[in-house]
Amino acid sequence: MKVSAFTFLRNGRKLGYPFAESIRSILPIVDEYIIALGPSDDGTEESIRQIGDPRIRIIHTQWNEGIRNDLALKGFVYGQQKSIALFNCTGDWAFYLEGDELVHEDDLPRIQEAMRNYLDDRRVEALFFNYLHFWGNRDTYVCCPSWYRTAPRIVRNNLTLWAPKGLFFIVVQSKRRGRYPRAAPAGARIFHYGNMRPKEQYDLKTKSVYKYWGNTPKFIDYGDIDPQILRLFTGTHPKAVQSWLPPPTGLFRPPPERRLTLEDRRHRWMARIEKWLGLDLTHKHYKRVAI
């Protein structure tokens, strides 16, 4: 069994991505790591090369700066870069990890076991992971029906796969049809740290990429969130990210004067329905395989 890993990056250092830590977190279980690296002026490439692992292969790419943002599908340039990296993978499985995502070292054996178990099971086209979305600091994560709790991150590398945007994959069935991949659980977590970087770096990231999504930047306000969806994280973070994390500060608390929005109330009702009926109302970019 051969395992490829892949991602895309551009100016990861100045935009606050723990990309080197992300790469290191899964290097122990992959045979190659393909990185589609866009034009960068902040030392991102140097940081990648300092990892010093011969399994890492950098592909220099150009971003389509003129891509339209008035179509139904936003952020298509992300899908282009993600697909460039995927198309250069040579493994049986291809493991996609974004620059602000890490895997815990305790989960690596379970991931390997899942890939081995499903290697010859053609019903399984992908493996999905459970997500921890951190918010504001290292001690707080989000639990809400509007935030995806699971997502496929390992895909079988012999399929006609395309990534129309950064988040998900499509299995192309014909020139007019596509579908989400059929997936089984990886039995592992992905730690998502993108929403806890310093606001200055987040704002810089927004200024850099908003044109791919619309005409007006939407800057983050960490305090603009329903406190009811925030949870205290009591587990351990991956060893690979320890030096990047800020000191612990406890549960993030939005300003008490913040008023609930209609969207907050709708999500609270969705959470109640989930609890009452035992449902998961989050959107899923895969079809779960009955194993």
N, C-alpha and C positions, 0 to 999 in steps of 0.2 A: 504494500500500500504506500503510495506516494501522496504527500500532502503539500499543497501550495497555499501560501498566504498572500493576500494582495490588499492594496489600499491606494489612495491618491492623496497628494499633499500639495500645498502651495503656501509659502511664507508661514509655516507652522510655528516658528519660534515667536515672531512678533505678534501673532494672533492668539497666542496663549494655549496652544495644543500640547498635551503631553505625548507627542507622537513617538519620541524615542522610547519612552516608557511603555507605550502601547505595543510597539514592535517587539520589545524585549519580553513582554508578558506571554507571547505565544511562540517565540523562537524555539523553545525546547521540544515542540511537537510538530514542527514543520520542516520540510526538506528544501524549500525555497521561499523567499519573500519578495514579491514583485511590487515595486513602488512607482506609480506614475507621478512624476514630479513636474509640476508646472513651474513657470518662471518665478524664481524666488530671489530676493535680495537681502535676506536676513540671516543667512548661515544655516538654513534648513538642511541643505545637502551636506554640509560639513558635519552637522550633528548626526545625520544618518550614517555617514562614513565612519564617524568616531565609534560607532557600535562595534565595528571591526569584525563583522561576521561575513564570511564568503557566500553565505546563502542569500544575502540581500542583493537584489539586482534593481538598479535605478534605470527607469526609462524616462528620458526627458520629453516633455510634451508641451504643446501650445494650447492655451485656452481660447475658445471662440468668444472673443469679447463683444461681438456684434449680434449674439444670439437673441432672438426676440423674447420679450417677457410678457407679451400681451396675449399669449396663447393659453389654452387650458392647462397644458403641462408646464409647470414652472421648474426652474432649476435644472434644465436639461443638460447644461454643461457639466454638472456633477455626474450625471449618468454617463456622459461621454468619457470622462476621465476614469470613472470606475470601470467602465467596460474595456478601455484600453488596457488597464492592469489585468482584468480577468482574462482577456484574450491572449495574454502572454503567459498564463499559468500552464504548467505541464503535468500537474498532479492528477490523481484520481478524484480527490476532493479539493475544493478551493475555498479557503477560509477568509472571509472579508471582515476587516476590522477597521473602523474609522479612527482618525487621529486623536480623538478624545475618548476612545473606548479601550478598556483593559479587561483581561481575563485573570481571575484569581488562580494562583498556582495550585490551590487545593482542587480545582476543577479540571485541571489538565488530564489526569488519568481517566476521568469520566468521559471527556471529549474523545480521547483516543479510543476508548472502549466502544463508544457509540459509532465512530467512523468504521471501526473494524466490524462491528456487528451488522451494520447496514451496507457494507461494501458491495455485497452480492445480491442485495435485496432491491430489485429495480423499482419496487413500489415507492421507495424513499428517494426523493430527488434533492432533499435539503434537510438540514438540522436547524431547529430553532432554539433560541436561548431566552432565558428569563432576564429581564432588564431591571437595573437599579439606576434610576435617573436622579442624580444628586442636584440639589438646588441651594444656592447661596453659600454653602460651606460643606465641609467633609462629613458632617454629622447628620445631614438632613437629606431625605429622598422623597420623591413625589409618588403618591398612590392615588390615581384618579382614572376614571374610565376614558378620559380624553387623551391620556398618555399611553402609548403602546407599551404593553407589559412584556410582550414577546416579539421576536423577529427572527427570520432565518438569516444566518450568517455563514453557514457552511453549505455549499452547493456542489452537486455532482458536476464534474467538469467535462462530461461528454454530452451535455444537453445543448439545445439551441437557445442559450440564455442571452438576454439583453437587459440592461439596466436603464430604464427610461429616466430615472432620477437617482439621487444618492441612496435613498432609503430602501428600495425594494428591487426585486428581480422579476422578470417576466420570461416564461417559457414560450418561445415563439412556435406556434403550431402551423401557421401558414402565413402567406404574405398579408393576410388581413386579420388574423386571430392570434391571441395570446392568452395566457392564464398564469395564475400564481403557481409556484412549485408545490408539489406534495411533500410535506415535511413531517419528520418525527422529532421528538424532544432530544436535545443534546444532553440534558441533565446538568446544565451548567449556567452560570450567570455572566452577564456582561455589565461591567461598571462604567456608567456613562458620566463623564466629568465636565462636559461642555458648558453646563449651566452653573458652574461655580467658579469660573475664572474671574479675575478682577474686572470690574465694569469697564475700565479704560480699554482693556484688551478686547472685551466683548464688543464695545462700541466701534473699535477699529475694524474688527471682523465684519460688523454690520455694514460699515461704510465701504468695505472692500467688495462685498458680494451681493448687496441688496439689488443691484441692477439686473441680476439673473432671475430675480423673483418678482420685481415690480419697479415702479418709478419712485417710490417713497420709502426711505429707510425706516424700519421699526426698531427703535432702540429698547434694550431690555431695562426693566425696572424690577430688581429682585424683590422689592417690597410689594409689588402688584400681583399678589397671589392669595388664593383662599387658604387661610391657615389650617383649615380642616383637612386638606389633602397632604399636608406635610407630616412626615414620620421621622422619628429619631432612629438613626442607624446605630445598632449596637454590635455589629459584626466587625470583622477585620478587613482592611483594604489590602489589595494585592501588594506584595513586597516590592514589585517593580515601580510602584508609584509613590512610595513612602517619601522619598526626598522631594517630590514635586508638590505634595500636599501642604497646605497651610496648617498651622496649629489648630487643635480642636477648640471649638467655641460653643458646643451644645446645639440644641435645636434652633434652627433659624426661625425668627419670629417677625412677621410683617408688622408694619405700624398698626396699632390697635384702632386708629381712626379710619383705616381703609374700609370702604363700604362694599358689600357684596354686589356683584354684577349679576345680570340675568343669566349669563353663562355659568357663573359659579353656582347659582341655584339649580340650573338644569343638571349640572354635573353631580350635585349633591343628590338629586332625585335618582339619577342613574346609579349612583353608588348604593342607594337604598334598595333599588330594584335588584341589583346584583346580589346584595346580602340576603334579601327575602327569597329570591328564586334560585340562588346558587349559580348565577350566570357570570360570564365575562363579556362585557359589552365593548371592550376595546377593539379597535380595528386590527385585523390580522392580514398580513401580506403573504399568506400561505394557506394551503388546505391541509389540515392535520390528517395524517395517515392512521388508520385504525390498526394498531399492532397488537 
